[in-house]
Amino acid sequence: MFSFRDRSKMIQELTEQTFDLVIIGGGITGAGVALQAAASGISVALLEMQDFAEGTSSRSTKLVHGGLRYLKTFDVEVVADTVRERAIIQGIAPHIPKADPMILPIFDEPGSTFTLFSVKIAMDLYDHLAGITGGKYANYMLSKEEVLAREPQLAAEGLLGGGVYLDYRNNDARLVIENIKQAVADGAVALSRMKVTEIFHDDKGNVSGVKAQDLLSEETITVKSKLVINTSGPWSDHVKSLDEKIDHQPTMRPTKGVHLVVDGEKLKVPQPTYFDTGNKDGRMIFVIPRENKTYFGTTDTDYEGDYTHPKVEQADVDYLLKIVNHRYPEARLTLDDIEAAWAGLRPLISASGEDYNGGKKEHISDENFEKIVAAIQEYREDKQSRIQVEKAIHQGVKEEPKDNPSAVSRGSDLTVADDGLLTLSGGKLTDYRLMAAEALKKIVQLLPEKKITLVDSAHYPVSGGQLDPQNVEAELAKIAETGVTKGLSKAEATFLAGLYGSNTEKVYALLDQGAFPGLSLAESSSLRYAMTEEMTLTPVDYLLRRTNYMLFISERLMEIKDAVVAGMADFYQWDERTKERYQEELDATIRETQLADLKAQQS
């Protein structure tokens, strides 16, 4: 069991033993480290101050993306690493990433990422690196007429044709919780709503544990451990600041990414589509169909606001609507058409130089930054001309970042401070297993007294992943058939099988407990499973991260939201005040997700 009902017992475990490893942060990076460490026999405590995946790891573009754009500059090594990791994730979590070939329309315009000639070369090399030697997932070209036949709303002006290549859609938050559930099954202790407030040391000055506040009870506990690893993503600099014995020089440069969701009839695309923005900014945008909706993004803007609660702003909406309406002029999308939206932070490292999706974040060294400041000051004092200032800025921002010797994957970093604090930061979702595997090698070195045989993480399934990855569609269909024999509709059983994989039988086992008022039998069993097996503590946890109702099933969301609150209140025996608090939190989150305030300002 992995439930609130077991939470007090888990907290007691935290306080009564000395762990080999404490992990700070329960996003995809921390979840990957927890799974591999627990499976290798390392005693693990994972502490997350929000819900699991509530930060960056539930706010991605929801793809396991192969990085085709890197082949524009023949960055073969990067793509080879990416598609290899993508294949591994599909193998260890076969119910989560789903093959979904991508259309890449090519337009005749300045600054295009690819031409018809170069995209074919890139796709052939991409298939070779991915081990695709033919069959239904091999790349192919489309004429202009063939692209428009598939996507009649796409702009015809300047369209030359396009390519189609294999990519994978993903359920980011599900990938996190399945990693954590497997870690817990292998002996890890994982707590959400447990905020680390201090990193403490032994008498030799080495890290020896943490203090954490239970955000539900407001009690503070002490967790002793031999090692501590910081996997807190955008919060990495903040967590390091809790360690009084190390340098607190900031290393992160978070950027905000925004995605918008509209009805699939408003923006009709048959399959994921990926194109240049048309703004001559070197960036590309995804437009992706999902559950009768279409979502598109992403933005990429430097961010200095509240890390725990990044918001979608009018400028984000304007940027994306302008691009999508330019590419799909018949859609004529407006703010009122947006049914849901999300904003997330990417844990970029300042010196990595790369943004998430096509642009380049030029790193300015301290020396050049000071030169720019000095030049501006001299301009104000009439000691330099504007031309001289512009030259100083140009030279400063064009400095190329140096290769990072501690990177374990593209844009990632693993460091060990003098007092032993490990920090694993940066990277992309596709790299999470590789990042964790490299961190485990270092952890083994730092635990010499313990005989550890590392798990083969490339072949160790996450929870729910006990399926044949070469035959996953057939196996999920068979699981769904079992649900139909138990009285579910084909649509309900297919939905559950896609969500829970080989754990779906556990969901079916809850059918005989009946339905909560206002929920179907399938919805009730899913909610019960989430509460008993997935540490689902609030209605938002369930409707936004354990399932996708809030983003992609908005019609049904509004029909069941109050019933979910009532069902959880009954299961957890909430008093009326607690129930009202969670109801208010859910309604506020729905309003924010649906951009109600922006829409009200517009009207």
N, C-alpha and C positions, 0 to 999 in steps of 0.2 A: 504494500500500500504506500502511496505517495500523496498524502492528503493532509488538510488542515487538522484533522482529528489526530494525526500522528505528530503534529508540529511540536508540541510541548516535549514529547519524548526525544525528538531530534535535537531540540535546543539543549536538553539535558546531556545528550551525547557530546555536543559541542563543548560543554563546560567540564566534562569529566575525563577527557583523554587528551593526549598530546598527538596531534596529527603529523604526518610526514609533510603535508602540503595544504596550505590554505589558498584558495583561489578567490580573488576579489573581482567580481564581475560575472554575471550570468547571461551574457550574450553568446554569440556563436563561438567566439574565441575561447572564453572560459568553459563553455559547454564541451568543446572539443578536447581541451586539456583535461577536464574532469573525466570524460569517458576513457581516454587513453590511460590516464593515471590509475583510475580505479580498476580497469581491466588488467593492469600490470601488477596489481597487488599493493599499490601505494595507498595509504590511508589519506582520504581527501575530505576537506570541507569546502564547499562552494557557497559564497555569500553574495547575494544580489540585493541592492537597496530598493529596487522596484520589482515588478514582475519579471520573470525570466523573459528575455528578448524584448523588454519594453522599450529599450533605447534603440540604437542603430539596427539591431538584428531583426526587427519586425517592420522596418521602414525602408527596405531596399526596393529596387526595381522588380524584385521577385523573379529573377532569372538566375540560372547557373550559366553565366555568360562565357562564351569561348574566346572573346577578345579578337575577333577578326580584324578590327581596325589597326591592330599593331602590325599587321602584315603589309600595310601601306609602306612602311619603312623597313620591311623584311626583318622585323624583330622576331625571328623564328623561335628563339629560345623561350621568350615569354609565352608565345602561343602554345608551344609544345608543353610547357609546364601547366598552362591553364587547361588545355583539353585533356591532359593526363589526369589532373585532379578532378575535372568534371566527370570523367569516366569512373573514377574511384568513388566519388560521392553517389553516382547513380548505382554503383554496385553495392554500397553499404547502406544506402537509404533508398531502395528502388521504388518505394511507394510515394516518394516526395518529388524528385525532379522528373518531369515528364517531357519526352522528346516533342519538340514543337518547331518545325522548320521556319526560318525567318526569311522574309522578303526584304531585299535591299534595293529599292528603286534608285536609279542613277539619273540625275538631272544635269543638263548642260548649263552649268553656271560656274562662275569663278569660285575657287576655293573648295571645289568638291573633293571629298575624301578619296573617291574612286572614280575611274572611268570604266566604260564597259570592258575595255581590254584588261585593265589592271584588276578589276574585281574578279574576273574569271581566273586569272593567275593566282590571286590571293585565295580564292575558294578552293582551287585545286590543291594548293599547298596546305591549306587548312584541313581538307579532307585527309590528305596524306598524314599529317601530324596527328589527326584524330583516329587514324586507323580505319577510315571509311573507304572501302574498296569497291563500292557499288551498292545496289539495292535501293530501297525507297528513301534512304537518307542521304544519298549522294547529291552533291550540288548540281544545279543546272541553271541555264540562262533563260530569261523571258524577253520576248520582244515588247515594244511599247504597247502594242495591242493586247498582248497576253497579260501584261501587268494591269492594264485598265479593265480587262475582262474580269479579273479577280477583285480589283478595287476601283469600281466605277466612280467613286467620290474623289479619287486621287487627282490632283492637278495634271492635265495633259500637257500644258505648256512647258516646254523644255525637257520633258520626260524622254529619255533615250531607250529605256528598257530596264532590266534589273536582273539580279541574281537571287537564287534561293539556296540557303545552306542550313545545316543543322544547328539548332540551339535548344536550350531546355528551359521551360518555365519552372518556377520553384515556389514552394511555400516556406518562406524564410523562418517564420516563428515556429512552425511545426518542426523544422529541422533542428532548431535549438532544443525544444522540449523533448524530442526523441533522443537526442544525445544525452540530455540530463537524466531522463528516465532510465536509460541504460546504465549510466554511471551509478545511479542510486541502486539499481538492481545488482550492481557489482560491489556495493558496499559504501559508496560515497554518501556523505550527508550534504544535502543541498537545501538552502533556505532562501526564499525570497522575502522582501520587506525586511531585510537585515542589513543595516547600513554600517560599514566600517568607519569608525571615528578616530582610530589611533593605531599606529604600528609601533609595537614595543620591542625591546631588545633584552638580551641576557647580559650578564656582568662583563662579557667580553666585547659588547657592542654589536653583536650580531642579531639580526631580526629573529625573534622567537615567538611571534604571534601577533594577534590583533585584538582590539576592543571593538565591539559592535553594538549598535543600538537596535533592538527589536522595534520596528516602527509600528507594530500593532499594539504592543503592551507598553512601549517606551522604556522598557528595562534595558540595562546595559550588561553585556556579558563579556567574558574574557575567553578567547580561544587560543590555546597554545599550539605551536607548530614548529617543526624544524625549518620549514621553508615557507615563504609567502611569494605568490606570483600575482602581479597586477595585470589583469586582462580587462580593464574597464573601458576600453575604447576611447571615445572622446574625453572621458574623465581621467585619462592616464596621468596627466600632469597634476590634477587635483589629488589623486590618490598618493602620488609621490610626495606631495606637500605634507602628507600626514606622517611622513618619516623624517624626524628631526635631524637625522645623522647624514643625510645625503644632499647633493646639489639639487636645487629645485628649478634649474633652468628649463623653461618650457620647451617642449619638443613637438607638440601637436598643433595642427592648423586645421581645425574642423571646418567643413563646408556643409551647407544645407542643400538637401535635394528634395524636391517637391514633385508629387504625382497627383493627377486629377483623374476622376472616374466619371464617365457619362454612360447613358444607356446605349446598348449595342446597336439599336435602331437609329440613333442619332449619328453615330460614327461607325460605319460598317467596314470592318476589316476582317478577312477570313482567317488570317494568321498573323503572328507577330511581324511587325514592320519596323524598319530601322533606317533612318535617313538623316542627311545633313540638315541643320536648322535652316539653312538659307540665309543666315545672318553674317556669313563670312567670319564666324568666330571659332572655326575648327571643331565645333561640337556636333554631336549627333543625338537624335531623339528616338525613343521607342514609342510605338503605338501598339497596344497588346490587347487582344480580346480575351475575356475571362468571365465565365458564368453569366452569359448574356449581357455583359458590360464590356466597355472598352476603356482602358486607362492609358495615360500617356505621361511621359516625363523623360528625363529629369532635368531640373535646374541644377546649378552648381555655383553657389555664392559663398564667399567667406562669411563666417558666423562667429559672433561674439556675445550672443544673448544667453538665455537660460538653457543650459544643456538638457535639463530634464524635461523641458516642455517647448521644443521648437514649434513655431506656428506657421501655417500657410498665410502669406500676406498678399495684398492686392497685386503688388509688383510681380510676385511669383505666378499668379493666375494670368496676368496680362501677358507675361513673357510666353507662357506655354500656349495660351489661346491664340496669340498672334502667329506662332509657328504652325500650329495644327490647322488653323483656318487658312493659312497660306498654302499648305500642302493639300488640304481637303476643303476647297472653297465652297462646295455645296453644303457642307455641314453647318456652317454659320453658327458655331458654338458660342454661347455666352456664359456668363457666371451662373445664370439661373439653370443652365443645363447640367451643372456639376452636381452629381449625387453624393460624392464622397471625395475626400482628399487626405493625403498624409504628408507630413514633413519629417525628415530624419537627418541626422548628422553623420557624416562620413569621418572616420578617425584618421585623417590624413596626417602624415608626418611632415613637418615643415620642409625638411631637406629632400623629400622624395621626388619633388618636381612634377609629379603627374597628378591630374585630377581623376575623377572616377570614369569619365566617359568622353575623352577626346581632346580636351583642352590641356594646357600646360601651365602649371602653377610655378612661375619662376621664383626661385628662392633668392632673397636678398641677404647677403652676408652682413654681419654687424658693421664691418668696415665700410661697405658701400652704403649702408643705411645712414651711417654717420656723415658720409660725404654728401648724400642727398640733402640731409637736414642742414648741413653747413652751407650748401649751395643756395638753398631757399632763404636761409637767414641773410646771406650776403646779398641776395637779390632784393630783399626788403630794405637793406641798407644801401642800395644802389651801387654795390660793389661788383655785381655780376649782371650780365644781360640775361634776358629770358632764354635766348638760344643756348647759353652756357648751362643754365639750369636744366633745360630739356636734355642736353647731352649727358649731364651727370645722371639724370633719372634713367635715360636709355641704357647707359653703360651698367648701371646698378641692377636693373631688372633683367638684363640679358645674361647675367651670370649663370652658367649652367651648373646644376647641382652635381656634386661629386658622387661617385658610386658609394654605397653604404656597405662596408664590409660585414656588418652584423645583420644585414637583411636576410631573412629566411625565405621570403617570397617577394613578389613585386610590391614595393612600397611598404614592407613590414620591417619590424625591428625587434630584436631580442637582446636585452641588456641585463647585466648583473651588477648591481651597485656594490660599493665597498663593504657595506654591511650585510650583503647577501640578498637584498630585495631584487626579485626578478620582475622585469616589465616586458610584456609581449604586446606590441602595439602595431597599429597600421594594418596593411593588408586588405584583402577583399574577401567576401564571403566564400568565393570559390576556393580560396587558399586555406580555409580554416583548418582542415585536417593536416595539411603540410606544416603550417605554423605550429600546431600543437605537437606534431611528431618531433620537430626540431627542438621545441622547448623541453619535451620529455627526455631527449638525449642529455641536455644540460642538467636537468633535475636528477637524473641517474648519477651523473658525475658528482653532484653536490650531496648525494646520500650514499657515500662509499661503504658505510657500515651495513647497508641493507642490500641483500642480493635480489636484484630486480631483473626480470626478463621482460623486455618491453613487448606488448601485444603487437601483432601485425595489424596495424590500424587500417591498412588498405584493404583488409579482408575481414574486418570485424564489424558486423552490422549494428546499426543503431536499433533502439527499441522500435518494433513494428516492421523491421527490415528483413525478417526471415522469409524472404521470397527469392525466387530465381530471377536475377536481373535481366537475363536473356529472354525470359518468358513472362515478364511482369504483367503485361496487359491481360494475358490469359489467366494468370493466377488471381489477379484482382477481380476479373469477371467471374471466376469460380467462387470467390469469397462473396461477391454480390449475389450470386445465385442462391447461396446458402441463406442469405438474408431474406430473399423472396420466399423461400420455403418456410420461413418463420413468420411470414405475414406482412413483411415490408413491401412497399412498391419497388419496382426496379430502380427508379430514380433515387429513392431514399437509400437503398442498399448500395448502389454504385457510389453515392456521395460518401457514405460511411467507409466503404472499402478504400476509396482514394485518400481519405483523411487519416485512417488508422492502420492501413496495411495489414500485417499479420496479427495485429492486436484487435482487429475487428471482431474476432470471436469473443473477446472479453466484453465488447460493447453489446453484442448479441445476447450474452449471458445475463445482461441486466434488463432485457425486454420483459421478463416475467414480473418485474417489480412494478409494472404499470406506468401510466403516463401522468406527468404533472398536469394540473389544470391549465388549459391554454396551449399546451405543447403536444405535438404528435408523439407516438410511441418511440419513433426513431430519434426525435429531438430530445426526448426525456432520457433515453439511454445514453446518448452522447453527452448530455449535461452531467448525468450521474458518473459516467466514466471520467470526465474531466475533473470532477470534484474528488473522486476516490483515488485516481491514478496519476493525475497531472498537476497536483498542487494548484488548482484553480481556486483563488480566494475571493474574487470579486466578479460581478457580472461583466465588467469591461474585460477582465482577463479572458473570459469565455467567448464573448461576442466579437472581440477584436483580434485576439492572438491564438486561442485554441481553435477557433473557427474563423471564417471570413465574413460573417454576417454583416458586420458594420461597414465593410468596404465594398463587397460585391453582391450581397443578397439583401439590399436595403429595404425592399418591399416587405419581405418576411420579417426582417429585423423589427420594423415598427409594429408588426402584429404580435411578436413574441417577447419583446423586451421586458414588459412588466411581468409576464409569466415566468421568465428566467429569474428575475429578482425574487419573485414569490417562491419559486422552487428552491432556490439557494437558501432563502430565509428559513424555509421548512427543514431542509436537510441539515443546515448548520445551527438551527435553533436560535437565529438572531432575535434580539429584542426589537421592539418597534423603532427605537431610535437608530439602531444600527442598520436596519432595513431601509429607513428613510435616507440615511447618509449614502448608502450604496446606490439607491435609486437616483438621488440627486447627482452623484458622480457619473452614473451612466448617462442620464439625460444631458448633462453638460458636455460629456465626451461626444455624444451623438451630434449635438448642436455644432460643436467645433469641427467634427469630421465632415458635416454637411455644409460647412461654411455659412452658417445661419447669420452670424454677425456681419460678415462681408456683404451678404445679400441684403440685409436690413439697411446697411449704410447706403447701398446703391439705390434702394427704393426711396 
